[in-house]
Amino acid sequence: MTEPFSDPGADPVVDPVVDPVVVGTDGSTGATRAVEWAADHAGLRGLPLRVVHAVERLPYDVPRYPIPDSYDRLAPSVRQILDHAERIARDRRPGLDVTTEPAEGRPGRVLRDQAARAAEVVLGSHGAGGFPGMLLGSVGNHVAGHVAVPVVVVRPAPPEAVAEIAVGFDCSEASGPALAYAFEEARLRGHRVRIVCAWEPPVPYAPVIAGDPDDMRRAAEDYARTELQPWQGGNTEVKTELDMVRGHPVAALIEASSRAVMLVVGSHGRNAFTAAVLGSVSRAVLAHAHCPVAVVRGARSRGEAAGGGESPEEAGRPHSRDRPLQ
């Protein structure tokens, strides 16, 4: 038998590894909505989709009262949840590359581990278990801001939403990743970008600070427009609108979310042991926004993408080694 010809001097052909969009599911209505959104998003970006379901081991193992094969008995329901999510994704986006992965461990830790090999992490705003209560529970705080990739929390867009992506901007370099994400989303969707910049005049203490509020607003707007010029110049195909709002950033962003299909905010991006890893603005927006919210953090090393350590709520809590559920 003749061996196929090969050139020993030729460079080996290596298939590039494409990180998928990862979506967590627990079979709830909110999780189903997240799977649909993630499938659309993966299809839009030309990425594969990975659907993950976590089963958390009991926090304490009590040898005196064992439950024989307790986790083996969970396998059928886990498979049902994943199969259902896979069907939804394939029906939503025929031809989409969809894989499923069961995992054992705390949901926040599982998703932080998944983020190390993901382009994005998506969750529903409410859940029944596995990935519960992203907005109002603890999983969101354990993931958003702790990973290098964007984290999207899906909730229904408001009925009056228009074709725009709203993004928070505070004229600092920290806003860069959020702006980049918002412009890319708008370009792919054919939407416009509403850049929300909140400003507040100085609080007058003695001696009284005199100043015309209109002059202050014009100065703030001129500065914001100057800082935005490179972004607008590099994204000429995307329509933009600068929304200067006098007030607190949280109120301004929540108001913008009432008419947008997505709200994009940045995070402090500190390490996983820092209580303020998700800033107060981002945390409040996650709890009260009216549309899907993307929390975007600047890129860091792949080793840090999984979150590195435990969040404060998890530290000191006994747990088993997280691993795929067989």
C-alpha positions in Angstrom: 0.0 0.0 0.0 1.4 3.3 -1.0 1.7 6.0 1.7 0.2 9.4 0.8 2.8 11.9 -0.3 3.8 14.4 2.3 6.5 17.1 2.3 8.6 16.6 5.4 9.7 20.2 5.1 6.2 21.7 5.0 4.8 23.4 8.0 2.1 21.4 9.8 -1.4 22.4 9.3 -2.9 23.4 12.6 -6.6 24.1 12.9 -7.1 27.3 14.9 -9.0 26.9 18.2 -12.1 29.1 18.2 -13.4 30.0 21.7 -17.2 29.5 21.9 -19.9 31.5 23.4 -20.7 29.8 26.7 -24.2 29.9 28.1 -25.3 28.5 31.5 -28.7 26.8 31.7 -30.8 25.2 34.4 -33.9 24.5 32.3 -35.8 27.6 33.6 -37.6 30.1 31.5 -34.9 32.7 32.1 -32.2 30.2 31.1 -34.1 29.3 27.9 -34.2 32.9 27.0 -30.5 33.1 27.6 -29.8 30.1 25.3 -31.8 31.7 22.5 -29.9 35.0 22.9 -26.6 33.2 23.0 -27.4 31.1 19.9 -28.3 34.3 18.0 -25.1 36.0 19.3 -22.9 33.1 18.4 -24.4 32.9 14.9 -23.9 36.7 14.5 -20.3 36.5 15.4 -19.6 33.2 13.6 -18.7 31.4 16.8 -19.6 27.9 18.2 -21.9 27.7 21.2 -21.3 25.6 24.3 -24.2 25.0 26.7 -23.2 24.2 30.3 -25.2 22.9 33.3 -23.7 22.7 36.8 -24.7 20.3 39.6 -23.5 21.5 42.9 -22.3 18.9 45.4 -23.7 19.2 48.9 -21.6 21.7 50.9 -20.8 19.2 53.6 -20.3 15.4 53.2 -21.8 13.5 56.1 -20.4 10.0 56.1 -22.9 8.9 58.8 -25.8 9.5 56.4 -24.6 8.7 52.9 -26.9 9.0 49.9 -25.9 6.1 47.6 -25.4 7.1 44.0 -27.0 10.5 44.6 -25.1 12.2 41.8 -25.4 9.3 39.4 -29.2 9.6 39.8 -29.0 13.2 38.7 -27.4 12.3 35.4 -30.7 11.7 33.5 -32.2 15.1 34.5 -28.9 16.8 33.7 -28.9 15.3 30.2 -32.6 16.2 29.7 -31.8 19.9 30.5 -28.8 19.9 28.2 -30.6 18.1 25.4 -33.5 20.5 25.6 -31.2 23.5 25.5 -29.4 22.1 22.5 -32.6 21.6 20.6 -33.6 25.2 21.3 -30.3 26.5 20.1 -30.3 24.4 16.9 -33.9 25.3 16.1 -33.0 29.0 16.7 -29.9 28.9 14.5 -29.9 25.9 12.1 -26.3 24.9 11.3 -24.9 26.4 14.4 -22.0 24.4 16.0 -23.5 23.5 19.4 -21.9 21.3 22.1 -23.1 20.6 25.7 -21.1 20.0 28.8 -22.4 18.9 32.3 -20.2 19.9 35.2 -20.1 19.3 38.9 -19.3 22.3 41.1 -20.6 25.6 42.3 -22.1 27.6 39.4 -20.0 30.6 39.9 -16.8 28.6 39.9 -17.8 26.5 37.0 -18.6 29.5 34.9 -15.3 31.2 35.8 -13.5 28.1 34.8 -15.5 28.0 31.5 -14.5 31.6 30.8 -10.9 30.6 30.5 -11.8 28.9 27.2 -14.7 31.1 26.1 -15.2 34.2 24.0 -18.2 35.3 26.2 -20.3 34.0 29.0 -24.1 34.3 28.9 -26.6 33.8 31.7 -30.3 34.3 32.2 -31.6 36.9 34.7 -33.5 34.3 36.8 -33.1 30.6 37.3 -34.5 27.7 39.3 -31.2 26.0 40.2 -27.8 25.3 38.6 -27.3 28.9 37.6 -29.9 30.7 39.8 -30.8 34.3 40.0 -28.0 36.0 38.0 -29.3 39.5 38.6 -30.6 39.2 42.1 -28.6 36.3 43.4 -24.9 35.6 44.0 -23.8 33.9 40.7 -23.6 37.2 38.9 -21.4 38.7 41.5 -19.1 35.7 41.3 -18.7 35.9 37.5 -19.1 39.5 36.2 -15.9 41.4 36.7 -14.0 38.3 37.8 -13.3 37.0 34.2 -11.5 38.5 31.3 -14.3 37.9 28.8 -17.6 39.8 28.6 -20.5 38.5 30.7 -24.0 39.0 29.4 -27.0 38.8 31.6 -30.1 38.3 29.5 -33.5 39.6 30.4 -36.3 40.6 27.9 -35.7 43.9 26.1 -38.4 46.5 26.9 -41.3 46.7 24.4 -40.4 50.2 23.5 -36.8 49.4 22.7 -35.3 50.9 19.6 -32.4 49.6 17.5 -29.6 50.9 19.7 -26.9 49.7 22.0 -26.4 51.9 25.1 -23.0 52.1 26.7 -21.7 53.9 29.8 -18.8 56.3 29.3 -16.9 58.2 32.0 -14.2 59.7 29.8 -11.5 57.4 31.3 -9.4 54.6 29.7 -11.4 52.1 31.7 -14.4 52.8 29.4 -12.4 51.5 26.4 -13.3 47.8 26.4 -17.0 48.6 27.0 -17.0 51.1 24.0 -15.2 48.5 21.8 -17.8 45.9 22.6 -20.7 48.3 22.1 -19.4 49.4 18.7 -18.8 45.8 17.5 -22.3 44.8 18.6 -23.8 47.8 16.8 -21.9 47.1 13.7 -22.9 43.4 13.6 -26.6 44.2 14.3 -26.9 47.4 12.2 -27.8 49.4 15.3 -26.7 52.7 16.5 -24.7 53.4 19.7 -26.0 55.7 22.4 -23.1 56.8 24.6 -24.3 57.7 28.0 -22.1 60.1 29.9 -23.4 61.2 33.3 -22.1 64.3 35.0 -22.7 66.2 38.2 -21.7 69.7 39.2 -19.4 70.1 42.3 -21.3 70.1 45.6 -21.1 73.7 46.9 -19.5 73.8 50.3 -18.1 76.9 52.0 -16.7 78.8 50.4 -19.5 78.5 47.8 -18.4 77.4 44.3 -20.0 79.7 41.8 -20.6 78.5 38.3 -23.2 78.5 35.6 -24.7 74.9 35.2 -25.0 75.4 31.5 -21.4 76.3 31.2 -20.4 73.3 33.2 -22.5 71.1 31.0 -21.0 72.5 27.8 -17.5 72.0 29.3 -18.3 68.4 30.2 -19.8 67.7 26.8 -16.8 69.3 24.9 -14.4 67.1 26.9 -16.5 63.9 26.3 -16.7 64.6 22.6 -12.9 65.1 22.4 -12.3 61.8 24.2 -14.7 60.0 21.8 -13.3 61.3 18.6 -10.9 58.3 18.1 -13.7 55.8 18.7 -16.1 57.5 16.3 -13.4 58.0 13.7 -12.6 54.3 13.8 -16.2 53.3 13.5 -17.6 55.6 10.9 -20.2 53.0 9.7 -21.9 53.1 13.1 -24.2 55.9 14.0 -23.5 57.3 17.4 -25.3 59.7 19.8 -23.8 61.3 22.9 -26.3 61.5 25.7 -25.0 64.0 28.4 -27.1 63.4 31.5 -26.9 65.5 34.6 -27.2 63.1 37.4 -25.9 59.9 38.9 -24.5 57.3 36.4 -26.8 54.5 37.8 -29.9 56.5 37.2 -28.7 57.6 33.7 -27.8 54.1 32.6 -31.0 52.5 33.9 -33.0 55.1 32.1 -31.1 54.4 28.9 -31.8 50.7 29.3 -35.5 51.3 29.1 -35.3 51.9 25.4 -32.2 49.9 24.3 -31.8 46.3 23.1 -28.6 46.1 25.2 -26.7 48.0 27.8 -22.9 47.8 28.0 -21.0 48.7 31.2 -17.4 48.3 32.3 -16.1 46.8 35.5 -13.2 47.7 37.7 -11.5 44.4 36.8 -9.7 43.9 40.1 -8.7 40.5 41.4 -11.2 37.9 42.5 -10.5 38.5 46.2 -11.4 42.2 46.1 -14.9 43.0 47.3 -15.2 45.8 44.8 -14.3 43.7 41.8 -17.7 44.6 40.4 -18.1 48.4 40.9 -21.1 49.9 42.5 -22.4 51.3 39.2 -22.2 48.0 37.4 -23.7 46.1 40.3 -26.7 48.4 40.6 -27.2 48.3 36.8 -27.2 44.5 36.8 -30.0 44.6 39.5 -32.2 47.2 37.9 -31.7 47.4 34.1 -34.6 46.9 31.8 -32.7 45.0 29.0 -29.8 42.6 28.6 -26.6 43.8 30.2 -23.1 43.1 29.1 -20.3 43.6 31.7 -17.0 44.1 29.9 -13.6 44.0 31.5 -10.2 44.6 29.9 -8.3 41.6 28.6 -5.9 39.9 31.0 -3.8 36.7 30.8 -5.6 33.5 30.0 -4.6 32.1 33.4 -6.5 34.9 35.1 -9.6 34.5 32.9 -11.1 31.8 35.1 -11.1 34.2 38.1 -7.9 32.9 39.8 -9.3 32.5 43.3 -12.6 32.4 45.1 -14.8 35.4 45.6 -15.3 36.6 49.2 -18.6 34.8 49.6 -16.9 31.5 48.6 -13.7 31.7 50.6 -13.5 29.3 53.5 -16.5 27.3 52.3 -15.8 23.5 52.0 -16.1 22.1 48.6 -15.1 19.2 46.4 -12.9 19.5 43.4 -14.9 20.9 40.5 -14.9 18.5 37.6 -17.1 17.5 34.6 -20.1 15.4 35.6 -19.7 11.9 34.2 
